[in-house]
């Protein structure tokens, strides 16, 4: 799985620039409000990596239960 994630990262890197956590966050935070919602995560996964790294709705919900400090 790590090599698959590296492949996705490589696709996102613009030649000559470093790809970092902030860049990844901005890709997911489509409305630019500084927060990532469940819907933004679901949309990102559906468009970018759904076929290669499948996540169920339950897994996404568990992620938010574990990591969402704002409980959104």
Residue pairs with C-beta under 8 A, 6 or more apart in sequence:
1 53
4 52
4 53
5 53
8 48
8 49
8 52
8 53
9 19
12 19
12 23
12 24
12 27
13 19
25 36
26 32
27 44
27 48
28 36
28 40
28 41
28 44
29 35
29 36
29 40
30 40
30 43
30 44
31 40
35 70
35 72
37 72
38 60
38 61
38 64
38 72
41 60
41 63
41 64
42 57
42 60
45 53
45 55
45 60
64 72
